[in-house]
């Protein structure tokens, strides 16, 4: 529902929001220019500056201080009436005031769309729409990233308009929320729905203030007022009858006796007036060039967000448009349903549709939300669906399960489901699994088992295509649809081997990181070297059509090398390639930030648990622990003589205090032990650490992580806690493979 609201509001009011954003950008830029044109006036009092101005200008009626600090002097005498600008520091008259006609026109367009009263209502609607878009957008972003606690996690770079829409929105949502709320409030004031507090005025002086005026520079009320707090000073209109000044300041308004310089009456701004002043400043950037700069950036980002969002929607619709050879649903032999969020799944669906159709099959392709109650001529149902966020349905499949429950589909159909997802999420292809389960519950016969594709790995998808082709007796294959990620050139500087005599030795590889040169047409672009830290990931593709393999990084860019730990798998593709590298050889890799797997800030103890090459990021955390935060490392290996990774470094860190305690377990020792067994041995000490607020970081295989969770469960129960509660508190994190 929120997703549909987000899309519909963007489509209906997108043009209006873009006008507001464009005019807001122009006005912010104009305000910034005014700020930098005026010298700061800190420490100046009103009396001194106004006295200098009064010595140059006769017949002053009013002096106004603009938000930029500029002083505007309105005067009228026997020869002329005009407005001049005065320097707020020296009080010298700079020349006539000439407001920008263009900025006035833009301001009118921004506030009321050049339509008067109806335009103010439309501007209010735009502000309300922006507020709703901010709320729904924040919810959708959290859902896509796997929950509110993951809102700051890196967004997977899949390129395209949607990626930049997500990146820009995450960093501008707070400022856009402020603009939306303040804009809605100001619009409500402009149409008379809300009071701005202007009607609360100070008591007007009674008759009797007609004594001769003193020198304005000597008046105490003006001498005690900082120029930055001045809003407006109105001179006496008739000194013989009412010889007093009307003074408006940042905190209140009042009247000042021209002869004594004392306040006659003063009214401090009430809550309503202060609210108006604060929201006005937040919306316009008045009095703060730094905030104005943020507003200008937010306005530019809102323009881009609107453009990227609309273009992304149009792109998805274009990908899902009716195919020229798409068979009617009631005549199709094969039904191809697509669940897609950003359009990638639709690219593969179009390839599949084209190949099946060219082999003489009548294929009907549609969004999953367009599921029909019955397909009278269909024999096979193929479902290609991505998973949105951490297990939710993508946009084009949000209503699928509801429609399925009302359909008449049954055993007459054979079904095959392909799920697209990211194995870094806990619920990898979670939605595809739910679709598969519900289709089986309806009695549909499996054509092929569920096939999950990790990060659009072409090799995995083609395995499914070959299996499907054998069933349908056609030749099927997929080709790459998106350009590969650009990364860094890595030169192997050194390598340490452990367990060389075994079938699966481990290696510590240290690379030098070089900027990668890539050509784009006639241009050669040099990507700068990336920053990285222990716990980040190195992505390496063993082949152009294969999914990348991820390795945890054990070093930081400050160390001058990129260090990873790799165990060789005889049947693997990437690890044998890495083990075969010699010093001086170069490969290409992509460095992916992984900030969610790092010790949290503070002095609470940290319990590090790993096995095998999962020690890599953990040794990196220990290496950087120069402030000697309590770190407790539990690590499991195979053999202490041949498989003890980082043995010398760990002893060094124990000696210098970077590592508080080391617990070891070796599965091929005289008394075999796994790391979870060692945790159980130290249960009493670990309970005390957890009671002190310790954080737990686990790195290794999924089986090892499951064993660690089982070992910790009774310890946590003693404290009335669970693994899930620790996760929610940010005190339990895993990096498993």
Order of alpha helices (4+ residues) and beta strands (2+ residues): alpha-alpha-beta-beta-beta-beta-alpha-alpha-alpha-alpha-beta-beta-beta-beta-alpha-alpha-beta-alpha-beta-beta-beta-alpha-beta-alpha-beta-beta-alpha-beta-beta-beta-beta-beta-beta-beta-alpha-beta-beta-alpha-beta-alpha-beta-alpha-alpha-beta-alpha-alpha-beta
